[in-house]
Amino acid sequence: MPLAMNREVFITCAVTGSGGSQDRSPHVPRSPKQIADSAIDAAKAGAAIVHCHVRDPETGKPRRDVNLYREVTERIRAADVDVVLNLTAGMGGDMVFGSPEAPLPLNEKGTDMGGATNRVEHVRQCLPEICTLDCGTMNFAEADYVMTNTPGMLRAMGGMMTALGVKPEIEAFDTGHLWFAKQLVEEQVLKPDALVQLCMGVPWGAPDDLNTFMAMVNNVPSTWNWSAFSIGRNQMAYAAAAVLAGGNVRVGLEDNLWLDKGVLATNAQLVERAASIVTNLGARILGPEEVRQKLNLTKRAPIAA
């Protein structure tokens, strides 16, 4: 497939994530105020979209507390800079097995399984423009951890998101996830103008070599909008690769902690570096209102508490 460079690019900043990075960098935000402030700084640096998880303010460990999401949302909505809000809905699908010889019972310490309604409740209350839908189950980095998203769960969650008027961002960690996402569109669970994030280099999904990346790109329908990222040291290389292949860009501390070798980054610095790459390639960076028009998004306030 010949390259068709994207000349009008939006940048997403993945602000904090749910991985165990909170003690590896002082810049990883924990509290709702820290998360919102970091998201606002990223928006001022050029991110049109901010993708947010929430964490325990004391320990930094991932949480699914609706009140934490609400505080993050309200702080971002009250900011003096506009930005499209993208909340994760990936939490609540964590299954940690016991040892290889005794996989059951599950390890209660790491397992967090929620029902579809429970996993989408913060989306219902906060009404972001976008929320994520991890479109598959996969072995995820650690020895006995499985990211669990069954077809039935994804149909239920995707249907709820669509009914709420919140656009699901399909998180595709491998080609099979794209295959199932197409099925959700065919079944009208998701709308035809789908949005997908190609997640590269996450063990044990799609590796971040360019052959695999282009296989993913070539499986995205032409009517969809897409973005891509890779984790760690290849984050900025994939900012360039995504634009050259016709897509949009995601960077942020969820995926990479470093600006340069030995230099820990802030979210704003990662966005600034990505914006420099995009503009040096000759593309224009879209603002949040342009992204809303492009993706058919609606900005709304949270429902009353």
Disulfide bonds with the S-S distance in Angstrom:
none
